[in-house]
């Protein structure tokens, strides 16, 4: 018998919107793993991978809101 989530529908896999809800620690862990995979799993230094991932995640620029973008456009047009 198939499993349901209690309301009769099948369970869903995690969507991309769920990825945005990851904690900062989890985002760093995922990025460190991606760095490991970029080396094709070759031996490396896990601490260096973690620090690099931490730097990338924490310095990733946040997307500008429409209001901020409009303000910048108006300021450059003047």
BAFI-3210 file (N, C-alpha, C; in Angstrom, 3 decimals, decimal comma, padded with zeros to 6 digits):
// residues 78
n [1|2|3|4|5|6|7|8|9|10|11|12|13|14|15|16|17|18|19|20|21|22|23|24|25|26|27|28|29|30|31|32|33|34|35|36|37|38|39|40|41|42|43|44|45|46|47|48|49|50|51|52|53|54|55|56|57|58|59|60|61|62|63|64|65|66|67|68|69|70|71|72|73|74|75|76|77|78]
n.u [000,841|000,515|002,183|000,774|000,386|-001,327|-003,552|-004,553|-003,192|-000,248|003,092|005,269|008,285|011,099|010,910|012,299|011,724|011,844|014,544|015,385|014,707|016,589|018,807|021,534|023,785|023,188|023,146|025,827|026,962|025,908|027,076|029,806|029,895|029,304|031,639|033,466|032,477|033,070|035,743|035,637|035,363|037,882|040,566|040,912|041,045|038,798|038,232|039,182|037,415|035,042|035,494|035,813|033,254|031,727|032,596|031,700|028,898|028,209|028,995|027,523|025,784|022,746|019,608|018,398|015,564|012,544|011,972|014,430|015,978|014,618|015,084|017,863|018,003|016,645|018,352|020,675|019,770|019,348]
n.v [-001,177|002,236|005,002|007,753|011,264|011,701|013,180|011,876|012,303|011,687|011,709|014,477|015,272|017,238|020,592|023,257|025,572|024,754|024,481|027,060|027,512|026,460|026,329|028,558|027,099|024,609|025,336|025,976|023,475|021,998|023,383|022,925|020,195|020,178|021,368|019,372|017,413|018,671|018,167|015,653|013,842|013,393|013,061|015,622|018,631|018,746|020,848|023,114|023,045|023,538|026,124|027,600|027,228|028,427|031,097|031,678|031,319|033,149|035,588|035,888|037,946|039,577|039,527|042,457|044,341|045,339|047,979|048,969|048,637|050,362|052,781|053,028|053,203|055,603|057,351|057,217|058,222|060,884]
n.w [000,000|-000,779|000,726|002,435|003,179|005,236|004,515|002,412|000,066|-001,898|-000,560|-001,119|-002,868|-001,795|-002,767|-004,831|-003,441|-000,841|-000,466|-000,122|002,446|004,075|006,854|007,625|008,347|007,182|004,477|004,115|004,598|002,450|000,301|000,845|000,407|-002,324|-003,282|-002,652|-004,401|-006,802|-006,994|-007,824|-005,781|-004,891|-002,511|-000,077|001,853|004,311|006,094|004,734|002,575|003,950|005,011|002,665|001,556|003,532|003,338|000,714|000,955|002,985|001,930|-000,288|-002,466|-001,649|-003,307|-004,858|-003,891|-005,621|-004,989|-004,066|-006,393|-008,114|-006,865|-007,163|-009,957|-010,406|-009,117|-010,654|-013,038|-012,570]
ca.u [000,000|001,299|002,137|000,189|000,806|-002,383|-004,745|-004,936|-002,333|001,088|004,103|005,995|009,711|011,409|010,958|013,332|011,366|012,298|015,982|015,568|014,398|017,672|019,550|022,834|024,673|022,878|023,590|027,281|027,240|025,598|028,095|031,057|029,758|029,427|033,066|034,029|032,084|033,793|037,034|035,282|035,509|039,296|040,909|041,220|040,977|037,403|038,171|039,306|036,145|034,043|035,790|035,485|031,795|031,251|032,871|030,814|027,505|028,015|029,241|026,653|024,962|021,298|018,940|017,790|014,112|012,132|012,067|015,848|016,414|014,016|015,782|019,170|017,779|016,284|019,537|021,624|019,163|019,357]
ca.v [000,000|003,466|005,874|009,073|012,206|011,880|013,773|011,088|012,539|011,109|012,658|015,158|015,454|018,627|021,451|024,286|026,548|024,220|024,732|028,421|027,532|025,825|027,192|028,947|025,950|023,598|025,855|025,831|022,039|021,598|023,960|022,201|018,909|020,464|021,594|018,014|016,753|019,316|017,472|014,268|013,015|013,173|013,500|017,033|019,072|019,100|022,156|024,119|023,027|024,180|027,555|028,174|027,234|029,434|032,402|031,853|031,456|034,350|036,804|035,882|039,156|039,391|040,152|043,751|044,386|046,254|049,344|049,317|048,748|051,573|053,909|053,118|053,660|057,021|058,101|057,296|059,007|062,306]
ca.w [000,000|-000,879|001,897|002,231|004,217|006,217|003,919|001,253|-001,084|-001,784|-000,081|-002,190|-002,624|-001,475|-003,939|-004,774|-002,423|000,434|-000,381|000,366|003,866|004,805|007,766|007,100|008,560|006,177|003,178|004,085|004,483|001,071|-000,574|001,097|-000,286|-003,758|-003,531|-002,636|-005,646|-007,902|-007,054|-008,158|-004,599|-004,582|-001,155|000,093|003,236|004,607|006,743|003,677|001,847|004,800|005,099|001,355|001,447|004,480|002,740|-000,435|001,393|003,798|001,152|-001,468|-002,436|-001,590|-004,449|-004,560|-004,041|-006,685|-004,484|-004,054|-007,776|-008,663|-006,265|-007,812|-011,317|-010,338|-008,682|-011,763|-014,116|-012,210]
c.u [000,884|001,137|001,498|000,635|-000,307|-003,646|-005,133|-004,066|-000,961|002,069|004,865|007,470|009,951|011,523|012,072|013,012|011,791|013,781|016,257|015,339|015,480|018,332|020,895|023,821|024,448|023,309|025,097|027,652|026,992|026,676|029,441|031,034|029,882|030,894|033,793|033,717|032,781|035,179|036,834|035,530|036,952|039,588|041,283|041,148|039,550|037,264|038,286|038,018|035,083|034,256|035,465|033,970|031,193|031,418|031,905|029,371|027,277|028,250|028,405|025,765|023,474|020,684|018,273|016,282|013,774|012,291|013,519|016,356|015,862|014,707|017,145|019,029|017,486|017,507|020,546|021,089|019,239|020,682]
c.v [001,237|004,316|007,201|009,978|012,524|012,496|013,062|011,312|011,925|012,143|013,249|015,199|016,925|019,431|022,466|025,320|026,070|024,494|026,127|028,513|026,858|026,826|027,530|027,791|024,898|024,046|025,700|024,359|021,548|022,117|023,265|020,845|019,098|020,686|020,250|017,289|017,371|018,711|016,015|013,323|012,718|013,669|014,986|017,367|019,517|020,469|023,274|024,201|023,790|025,696|028,246|028,289|028,312|030,840|032,676|032,090|032,785|035,639|036,865|037,111|038,819|040,103|041,440|043,660|045,369|047,700|049,813|049,513|050,021|052,807|054,110|053,653|055,151|057,862|058,238|058,122|060,503|062,970]
c.w [000,000|000,368|001,520|003,358|005,210|005,644|002,631|000,040|-000,839|-001,270|-001,255|-001,828|-002,354|-002,767|-003,785|-003,706|-001,037|000,621|000,159|001,864|004,695|005,746|007,122|007,226|007,485|004,787|003,032|003,894|003,060|000,130|-000,383|000,393|-001,793|-004,139|-003,580|-003,941|-006,853|-008,075|-007,448|-006,991|-004,225|-003,162|-001,137|001,567|003,537|005,270|005,712|002,857|002,639|004,834|003,772|001,181|002,340|003,898|001,582|-000,007|002,118|003,030|-000,115|-001,411|-002,423|-002,788|-004,011|-004,752|-005,149|-006,244|-004,508|-005,481|-008,415|-008,121|-006,908|-009,228|-011,329|-009,962|-009,826|-012,907|-013,836|-012,468]
res [x|x|x|x|x|x|x|x|x|x|x|x|x|x|x|x|x|x|x|x|x|x|x|x|x|x|x|x|x|x|x|x|x|x|x|x|x|x|x|x|x|x|x|x|x|x|x|x|x|x|x|x|x|x|x|x|x|x|x|x|x|x|x|x|x|x|x|x|x|x|x|x|x|x|x|x|x|x]
***
